[in-house]
Amino acid sequence: MTITSVPARDLLTAPKRRTRRRRRARAYLLDLVLLVVGVLMVAPLIWLFAASLTAPGSAFSVPPTWVPHPFSVENFVDVNRMIPIGRMALNSLIVAVLSVGGSLLVSVLAAYAFARLSFRGSTPILIIMLSALMVPAQLVIIPVFIMMRNLQLVDTLTALWLPALINVFAIFFLRQYFTSIPRELDEAARIDGAGHLWILFRMLVPLSAPALSALAILGFQASWNNYFGPLIFISSPDKMTLPLGLVTLQAGHGGAPAAVVFAAITMVVVPMLVLFIVFQRNFVASVATAGMRG
């Protein structure tokens, strides 16, 4: 009977190899779970695109059609024939651009004041502003409507983007981001004769580009998908935005076919997908940087 001796090196490395195998197995399992969840999330979107490119009678075929057959763009032509989809898209774009640009400008200025300037009552004012986040927008729509009516802005696009200029979440988010930037940079800039606006727009804003990109994506999405505001303020067809136009398409004309509605939804969803794909790196970078800065 022979006894084989196991080298001491193998005895030391065996537990490490088992640990690596377990970690690799957990990583593969996690990747598999994420893949399944991702497919389940993307599947309705793929079905929507496929249904919008098929003949109207084939939209609800069983099993679902994942590849458009027969391929047809007639549904998109019918959308433009039933509602002024181009004008509605332009209205949505105007409101979204003005809302995002104006709110970012106001938020940057307010955040700099709360983060870098010392004035009496800054903390109570910030707390009062943050408390507004707990109030649903539906509760303040009546005073906002009265204010817009007194300004004679009802049934105008201005009534949609003007209230959006004050974004409390963006102010607080940027204030926290500016606070994480060392004040020594401000002092060095002041030694060179820089003022507050130079420090803000030439130093803090470039350093906060990921945060601004994330806020721009979220703000654009909120404005692009906003239905409640246009429903309250807009009544003229030539001033309707896309969400309101979709409801009009579905309810008007005796109810448009489902495939036509799917085509209209596709025309609304695609710009947001393109926007997110283009700026997804900045969005992820903003979240990661905010987490590291605490």
C-alpha positions as CSV (number, residue, x, y, z in Angstrom):
1,M,0.0,0.0,0.0
2,T,1.5,3.3,-1.1
3,I,0.6,6.6,0.4
4,T,0.8,9.6,-2.0
5,S,1.7,12.8,-0.4
6,V,-0.1,16.0,-1.6
7,P,2.1,19.0,-2.0
8,A,1.6,21.7,0.6
9,R,1.2,24.2,-2.3
10,D,-1.9,22.3,-3.6
11,L,-3.4,22.2,-0.2
12,L,-3.1,26.0,0.1
13,T,-4.4,26.8,-3.4
14,A,-7.4,24.3,-3.4
15,P,-9.6,26.5,-1.3
16,K,-8.9,29.5,-3.5
17,R,-9.7,27.6,-6.6
18,R,-13.1,26.5,-5.1
19,T,-13.8,30.1,-4.1
20,R,-13.1,31.2,-7.6
21,R,-15.3,28.5,-9.1
22,R,-18.2,29.5,-6.7
23,R,-17.8,33.2,-7.6
24,R,-17.7,32.3,-11.3
25,A,-20.8,30.2,-11.0
26,R,-22.6,33.0,-9.1
27,A,-21.6,35.5,-11.8
28,Y,-22.9,33.2,-14.6
29,L,-26.2,32.7,-12.7
30,L,-26.6,36.4,-12.2
31,D,-25.9,37.1,-15.9
32,L,-28.5,34.5,-16.8
33,V,-31.1,36.1,-14.5
34,L,-30.4,39.5,-15.9
35,L,-30.6,38.2,-19.5
36,V,-34.0,36.7,-18.8
37,V,-35.3,39.8,-17.1
38,G,-33.9,42.0,-19.9
39,V,-35.6,39.8,-22.6
40,L,-38.9,40.0,-20.6
41,M,-38.6,43.8,-20.5
42,V,-37.7,44.3,-24.1
43,A,-40.2,41.8,-25.5
44,P,-43.3,44.1,-25.3
45,L,-41.3,46.9,-27.0
46,I,-40.3,44.5,-29.9
47,W,-43.9,43.3,-30.2
48,L,-45.0,47.0,-30.4
49,F,-42.6,47.8,-33.2
50,A,-43.6,44.6,-35.1
51,A,-47.3,45.2,-34.7
52,S,-47.0,48.8,-36.0
53,L,-45.3,47.5,-39.2
54,T,-47.9,44.8,-40.0
55,A,-51.3,44.9,-41.7
56,P,-54.1,46.3,-39.4
57,G,-55.8,42.9,-39.3
58,S,-52.6,41.1,-38.1
59,A,-51.8,43.2,-35.0
60,F,-53.3,40.6,-32.5
61,S,-52.4,37.4,-34.2
62,V,-51.8,34.4,-31.9
63,P,-49.0,33.5,-31.4
64,P,-47.6,37.1,-31.5
65,T,-45.7,38.1,-34.6
66,W,-42.1,39.1,-33.7
67,V,-41.1,39.8,-37.3
68,P,-43.5,42.0,-39.3
69,H,-45.3,39.9,-41.9
70,P,-46.7,41.1,-44.1
71,F,-44.5,44.3,-43.8
72,S,-46.4,47.5,-44.2
73,V,-46.0,51.2,-43.4
74,E,-49.6,51.9,-44.0
75,N,-50.3,52.4,-40.3
76,F,-47.8,55.3,-40.1
77,V,-49.5,56.9,-43.1
78,D,-52.9,56.6,-41.4
79,V,-51.5,58.3,-38.3
80,N,-50.5,61.4,-40.2
81,R,-53.9,61.3,-42.0
82,M,-56.0,61.1,-38.8
83,I,-54.1,63.6,-36.6
84,P,-51.4,66.3,-37.3
85,I,-48.7,64.1,-35.8
86,G,-45.9,66.4,-37.2
87,R,-47.3,69.5,-35.6
88,M,-47.9,67.6,-32.3
89,A,-44.3,66.4,-32.3
90,L,-43.0,69.9,-32.9
91,N,-45.1,71.2,-30.0
92,S,-43.8,68.5,-27.7
93,L,-40.2,69.3,-28.8
94,I,-40.6,73.0,-28.2
95,V,-42.1,72.4,-24.7
96,A,-39.4,69.8,-23.8
97,V,-36.5,72.0,-25.0
98,L,-37.7,75.1,-23.2
99,S,-38.6,73.2,-20.1
100,V,-35.3,71.4,-19.9
101,G,-33.2,74.4,-20.8
102,G,-35.0,76.8,-18.6
103,S,-35.2,74.5,-15.6
104,L,-31.5,73.7,-15.8
105,L,-30.5,77.3,-15.9
106,V,-32.7,78.2,-12.9
107,S,-31.6,75.1,-11.1
108,V,-27.9,75.8,-11.6
109,L,-28.2,79.4,-10.3
110,A,-30.3,78.3,-7.3
111,A,-28.0,75.3,-6.5
112,Y,-25.0,77.6,-6.6
113,A,-26.6,80.0,-4.1
114,F,-27.5,77.2,-1.7
115,A,-24.1,75.4,-2.1
116,R,-21.6,78.3,-2.2
117,L,-23.3,81.5,-0.8
118,S,-24.0,82.1,2.9
119,F,-27.2,84.0,3.5
120,R,-29.7,84.1,6.3
121,G,-32.5,81.5,6.1
122,S,-30.8,79.4,3.5
123,T,-31.5,76.1,5.4
124,P,-35.2,76.8,6.2
125,I,-35.8,77.9,2.6
126,L,-34.2,74.7,1.3
127,I,-36.3,72.6,3.7
128,I,-39.5,74.4,2.6
129,M,-38.6,73.8,-1.1
130,L,-37.9,70.1,-0.4
131,S,-41.2,69.7,1.3
132,A,-42.8,70.7,-2.0
133,L,-41.7,67.3,-3.4
134,M,-44.2,65.6,-1.1
135,V,-47.1,67.5,-2.6
136,P,-48.6,65.8,-5.7
137,A,-48.8,68.0,-8.8
138,Q,-52.6,67.3,-9.0
139,L,-53.1,69.2,-5.8
140,V,-51.5,72.5,-7.1
141,I,-52.9,72.4,-10.6
142,I,-55.9,74.6,-9.6
143,P,-53.8,77.6,-8.4
144,V,-51.4,77.1,-11.3
145,F,-54.4,77.2,-13.7
146,I,-55.7,80.3,-12.1
147,M,-52.3,82.0,-12.4
148,M,-52.0,81.0,-16.1
149,R,-55.6,82.3,-16.7
150,N,-54.8,85.6,-15.1
151,L,-51.7,85.8,-17.3
152,Q,-53.8,84.9,-20.3
153,L,-51.6,81.9,-21.1
154,V,-54.3,79.2,-21.1
155,D,-54.3,77.2,-24.4
156,T,-50.8,78.2,-25.1
157,L,-47.5,76.3,-25.1
158,T,-46.1,78.8,-22.5
159,A,-48.5,77.4,-19.9
160,L,-46.8,74.0,-20.3
161,W,-43.1,75.0,-20.0
162,L,-43.3,78.1,-17.7
163,P,-44.3,76.2,-14.5
164,A,-41.6,73.6,-15.3
165,L,-38.8,76.2,-14.8
166,I,-38.8,75.5,-11.1
167,N,-37.6,72.0,-10.6
168,V,-37.0,71.4,-6.9
169,F,-35.4,68.0,-7.4
170,A,-32.9,69.4,-9.9
171,I,-32.0,72.2,-7.5
172,F,-31.4,69.8,-4.6
173,F,-29.5,67.4,-6.8
174,L,-27.2,70.0,-8.2
175,R,-26.7,71.6,-4.7
176,Q,-25.5,68.3,-3.4
177,Y,-23.2,67.9,-6.4
178,F,-21.8,71.4,-6.1
179,T,-21.2,70.8,-2.4
180,S,-19.0,67.8,-3.2
181,I,-16.7,69.9,-5.3
182,P,-13.8,71.3,-3.1
183,R,-14.1,74.9,-2.2
184,E,-10.4,75.4,-2.7
185,L,-11.1,75.6,-6.4
186,D,-13.3,78.6,-5.8
187,E,-10.7,80.3,-3.7
188,A,-8.0,79.8,-6.3
189,A,-10.3,81.3,-8.9
190,R,-11.1,84.3,-6.7
191,I,-7.4,84.9,-6.3
192,D,-7.2,85.3,-10.1
193,G,-10.1,87.8,-10.0
194,A,-13.0,85.5,-10.9
195,G,-16.5,86.3,-9.9
196,H,-19.5,84.1,-9.0
197,L,-20.8,83.7,-12.5
198,W,-17.3,82.8,-13.8
199,I,-16.8,80.2,-11.1
200,L,-20.3,78.8,-11.8
201,F,-20.3,78.6,-15.6
202,R,-16.6,78.1,-16.3
203,M,-15.7,75.8,-13.4
204,L,-18.6,74.1,-11.6
205,V,-20.9,73.6,-14.6
206,P,-18.2,71.7,-16.7
207,L,-17.3,69.6,-13.6
208,S,-21.0,68.8,-13.2
209,A,-21.6,67.7,-16.8
210,P,-22.7,64.1,-15.9
211,A,-25.2,65.4,-13.4
212,L,-26.6,68.0,-15.9
213,S,-26.9,65.3,-18.5
214,A,-28.9,63.0,-16.2
215,L,-31.2,65.8,-15.3
216,A,-31.6,66.8,-18.9
217,I,-32.6,63.2,-19.8
218,L,-35.1,62.9,-16.9
219,G,-36.6,66.3,-17.6
220,F,-36.9,65.7,-21.3
221,Q,-38.6,62.4,-20.7
222,A,-41.0,63.9,-18.2
223,S,-42.0,66.7,-20.5
224,W,-42.2,64.5,-23.6
225,N,-44.5,62.0,-21.8
226,N,-46.5,64.6,-19.9
227,Y,-50.3,64.1,-20.4
228,F,-51.8,65.8,-17.4
229,G,-50.6,69.3,-18.1
230,P,-51.7,69.5,-21.8
231,L,-55.0,67.9,-20.8
232,I,-55.7,70.8,-18.4
233,F,-54.3,73.8,-20.4
234,I,-54.6,72.9,-24.0
235,S,-57.8,72.7,-26.0
236,S,-56.8,73.7,-29.6
237,P,-55.8,70.8,-31.9
238,D,-52.9,72.7,-33.4
239,K,-51.4,73.2,-29.9
240,M,-51.7,69.6,-28.7
241,T,-48.7,67.6,-27.7
242,L,-48.0,64.0,-28.6
243,P,-49.5,62.3,-25.4
244,L,-52.7,64.3,-25.9
245,G,-52.7,63.5,-29.6
246,L,-52.5,59.7,-28.9
247,V,-55.6,59.9,-26.7
248,T,-57.4,61.9,-29.4
249,L,-56.3,59.3,-32.0
250,Q,-57.7,56.5,-30.0
251,A,-60.9,58.2,-29.0
252,G,-61.7,60.3,-32.0
253,H,-62.7,59.2,-35.5
254,G,-64.7,56.4,-34.1
255,G,-61.5,54.9,-32.6
256,A,-58.5,54.3,-34.7
257,P,-57.4,50.7,-35.4
258,A,-55.1,49.2,-32.9
259,A,-52.2,48.9,-35.4
260,V,-52.5,52.6,-36.2
261,V,-52.4,53.5,-32.5
262,F,-49.3,51.2,-32.1
263,A,-47.6,53.1,-35.0
264,A,-48.3,56.4,-33.2
265,I,-46.9,55.1,-29.9
266,T,-43.8,53.9,-31.8
267,M,-43.3,57.4,-33.2
268,V,-43.5,58.7,-29.6
269,V,-41.2,56.1,-28.0
270,V,-38.4,56.0,-30.6
271,P,-37.1,59.6,-29.9
272,M,-36.8,58.8,-26.2
273,L,-35.0,55.6,-26.9
274,V,-32.5,57.4,-29.2
275,L,-32.0,60.1,-26.6
276,F,-31.2,57.6,-23.8
277,I,-28.9,55.5,-26.0
278,V,-26.9,58.6,-27.0
279,F,-26.6,59.9,-23.4
280,Q,-26.6,56.7,-21.4
281,R,-22.9,57.0,-20.6
282,N,-23.4,60.4,-19.0
283,F,-26.5,59.1,-17.2
284,V,-24.6,56.1,-15.7
285,A,-21.6,58.3,-14.9
286,S,-23.7,60.8,-13.0
287,V,-25.2,58.1,-10.8
288,A,-21.8,56.4,-10.2
289,T,-20.1,59.7,-9.4
290,A,-22.9,60.8,-7.0
291,G,-22.6,57.5,-5.2
292,M,-18.8,57.8,-4.9
293,R,-19.0,61.4,-3.7
294,G,-21.7,60.5,-1.1
